[in-house]
């Protein structure tokens, strides 16, 4: 049996994060976290992960997730899928982790080929590698659909809570992980989707709902985690300057074909 890991930075207070993390545990997921302090990490009961070193700084979402996925792969040879979301995003309530993992394996078994040039991990045979060279994004949470002039929902345009297969993680961006480390917060998920589509291994599923309890939903939308305003730990990243800087980088990289995304 394979295992599925939620690999995320978590700055939310433990009593708030636990409301979401508990749902993952109940459905068979394992959890790897990057936290600011050891006390915060211990309180959240992660099975793997790390804290920001004393005196250090948070490396940004992409770097943190890539590092967490590597840690989970080293710890757990059965790990096949890794979810990059947030501690405000719930798992699909109708399916277990293993049920979804099995469906992903079957889908990518026929939809993708492992790139030539590198043999799969010795403990990870070719067939299993073929089944996990892919990216799946549940899109059943239709929050914000049709807002801002768009006809679709934000989750249609980005890998906001995607499942990344082990072989994809092991090989993309020259073996550094599934996410481009040049982004700190914004546009990580947009490049992730564009690159997965470029590789021909992207699968969107409207039948799966990973509800994002976004702070902007508020109490009017029955949010599990109610945020009446922008949480303190997100203020640094929700500035016009950061948006503009990240958008500029994304557009430059897109025009150049996302250099460096190529797999080993």
C-alpha positions in Angstrom: 0.0 0.0 0.0 1.3 3.5 -0.9 1.1 6.5 1.4 0.0 10.1 0.8 1.7 13.0 2.5 0.4 16.5 3.2 3.6 18.6 2.9 3.0 22.2 4.0 4.4 25.2 5.9 2.1 25.9 8.9 2.1 29.2 10.7 -1.5 29.0 12.0 -2.0 28.6 15.8 -2.0 24.8 16.7 -5.6 24.9 17.9 -6.7 26.3 14.5 -4.4 24.1 12.4 -5.5 21.0 14.2 -9.1 21.4 12.9 -7.8 20.7 9.4 -4.9 18.4 10.2 -7.2 16.1 12.1 -9.3 15.6 8.9 -6.2 14.5 7.0 -5.2 12.0 9.7 -8.8 10.5 9.8 -8.7 9.9 6.1 -5.3 8.1 6.1 -2.9 10.9 5.2 0.5 11.5 6.7 1.7 15.0 7.6 5.0 16.8 7.1 5.2 20.4 8.4 7.6 23.4 8.3 6.9 25.5 11.4 8.5 28.6 12.9 9.3 27.1 16.3 9.9 23.6 17.8 7.0 24.2 20.2 4.7 24.9 17.3 5.9 21.9 15.4 5.5 19.6 18.4 2.0 20.8 19.2 0.9 20.0 15.6 2.0 16.4 15.8 3.7 16.1 12.4 5.3 12.8 11.4 8.1 14.5 9.5 9.4 18.0 8.8 11.5 20.7 10.4 11.4 24.2 12.0 13.0 27.4 10.8 16.4 27.5 12.5 16.8 30.0 15.3 17.7 33.3 13.9 16.9 32.1 10.4 14.1 33.1 8.1 11.3 31.3 6.4 12.6 30.2 3.0 9.3 30.7 1.2 6.6 28.3 0.2 8.2 26.6 -2.7 11.5 25.9 -1.0 9.7 24.7 2.2 7.5 22.3 0.3 10.3 20.9 -1.9 12.3 20.2 1.3 9.4 18.6 3.1 8.7 16.3 0.1 12.4 15.2 0.1 12.2 14.5 3.8 9.1 12.5 3.4 10.6 10.4 0.6 13.7 9.6 2.6 11.6 8.6 5.6 8.9 6.6 3.8 9.7 4.4 0.8 6.0 3.8 0.4 5.3 7.5 -0.1 3.9 8.0 -3.6 1.9 11.3 -3.5 2.5 14.6 -1.9 0.0 17.4 -1.5 1.1 21.0 -1.5 -1.7 23.0 0.0 -2.1 24.9 3.3 -3.3 24.4 6.8 -6.6 26.0 5.7 -7.3 23.4 3.0 -9.4 20.3 3.8 -9.0 16.9 2.2 -11.8 15.5 0.1 -14.5 14.3 2.6 -15.8 11.4 0.5 -12.6 9.5 -0.3 -9.6 8.1 1.6 -6.1 9.0 0.7 -5.5 5.5 -0.6 -8.6 5.5 -2.8 -7.5 8.7 -4.5 -3.9 7.5 -4.8 -5.0 4.3 -6.5 -7.0 6.4 -9.0 -4.0 8.6 -9.7 -1.7 5.6 -10.3 -4.2 4.1 -12.8 -4.6 7.3 -14.6 -1.0 8.2 -15.0 0.0 4.6 -15.8 -1.6 5.2 -19.3 -1.2 8.9 -19.6 2.5 9.5 -18.9 6.0 8.2 -19.7 9.0 8.5 -17.4 11.5 10.8 -19.2 14.5 9.1 -20.6 18.0 9.5 -19.2 17.7 8.4 -15.6 16.8 5.0 -14.1 14.1 5.0 -11.4 15.2 4.7 -7.8 16.5 1.2 -7.1 13.8 0.7 -4.5 11.2 2.1 -6.9 10.6 0.0 -10.0 9.9 1.4 -13.5 6.2 0.6 -13.5 5.6 2.4 -10.2 7.7 5.4 -11.4 5.5 5.6 -14.5 2.4 5.7 -12.4 3.6 8.6 -10.3 5.1 11.0 -12.9 2.1 13.3 -12.8 0.2 16.1 -11.1 -3.5 16.0 -10.1 -5.5 19.0 -8.9 -9.0 18.6 -7.3 -11.2 21.4 -8.6 -14.5 20.7 -7.0 -14.3 23.7 -4.6 -15.8 26.3 -6.9 -15.2 29.2 -4.5 -14.9 32.6 -6.2 -16.2 31.2 -9.5 -17.2 34.0 -12.0 -15.7 36.8 -9.8 -13.4 39.5 -11.3 -14.4 38.9 -14.9 -13.3 35.3 -14.9 -15.8 32.6 -16.0 -14.0 29.9 -14.1 -12.8 29.5 -10.5 -9.3 30.3 -9.2 -8.6 26.6 -8.7 -9.0 26.0 -12.4 -6.0 28.3 -13.1 -3.5 27.2 -10.5 -2.2 24.1 -8.6 -3.5 25.5 -5.4 -3.7 22.1 -3.6 -2.2 19.7 -6.0 -1.1 16.0 -5.7 2.4 15.6 -7.0 3.6 12.1 -7.8 6.9 10.7 -6.4 8.7 10.4 -9.7 7.6 13.8 -10.7 9.0 15.3 -7.5 12.2 13.3 -7.8 13.0 14.5 -11.2 11.5 17.9 -12.0 13.5 21.1 -11.9 16.7 19.1 -12.3 15.8 17.0 -9.3 15.1 19.9 -6.8 11.4 19.2 -6.5 8.0 20.0 -8.1 8.0 23.7 -7.4 10.2 26.6 -8.7 12.2 27.9 -5.8 12.4 31.4 -7.1 9.0 32.3 -5.9 8.4 33.1 -2.2 4.6 32.9 -2.2 2.6 34.3 -5.1 2.7 32.6 -8.5 4.2 29.3 -7.2 1.0 27.5 -8.0 0.5 29.2 -11.4 3.9 28.1 -12.7 3.3 24.7 -11.2 0.2 24.2 -13.3 1.7 25.6 -16.5 4.7 23.3 -16.2 2.7 20.2 -15.5 0.6 21.0 -18.5 3.7 21.6 -20.6 4.9 18.1 -19.5 1.6 16.6 -20.6 0.9 15.1 -17.1 -1.7 17.4 -15.6 -5.1 16.1 -14.4 -7.9 18.2 -13.1 -10.8 16.5 -11.2 -14.1 18.3 -10.6 -15.3 15.3 -8.7 -12.9 15.8 -5.8 -13.4 18.7 -3.4 -10.5 20.0 -1.3 -12.2 23.0 0.3 -10.0 26.0 0.7 -11.0 27.9 3.9 -9.6 31.1 2.4 -9.6 34.1 4.7 -11.6 35.9 2.2 -14.5 33.5 2.4 -15.3 34.6 5.9 -18.0 33.3 8.2 -20.7 33.7 5.6 -19.5 30.6 3.7 -19.4 28.1 6.6 -15.7 28.2 6.8 -14.1 25.7 9.2 -11.4 28.3 10.0 -13.0 31.7 10.2 -10.7 34.6 9.4 -12.5 38.0 9.5 -9.5 39.6 7.9 -6.1 38.8 6.4 -4.2 36.6 8.9 -1.0 38.2 10.3 1.3 35.5 8.9 0.0 36.3 5.3 0.3 40.0 5.4 3.9 40.0 4.2 2.9 38.2 1.0 -0.3 40.0 0.3 1.1 43.3 -0.7 1.0 45.0 -4.1 4.8 45.0 -4.3 5.0 41.3 -3.8 2.3 40.6 -6.3 4.0 42.8 -8.9 7.4 41.3 -8.3 6.1 37.8 -8.5 4.0 38.5 -11.6 6.9 40.0 -13.4 9.0 37.0 -12.6 6.3 34.6 -13.8 5.7 36.4 -17.1 9.4 36.5 -17.8 9.8 32.8 -17.1 6.7 31.9 -19.1 7.9 33.8 -22.1 11.2 31.9 -21.8 9.5 28.5 -21.5 10.0 28.2 -17.8 13.8 27.6 -17.9 15.2 25.0 -15.5 11.9 23.1 -15.1 13.3 20.2 -17.2 13.5 16.8 -15.4 16.6 14.9 -14.7 
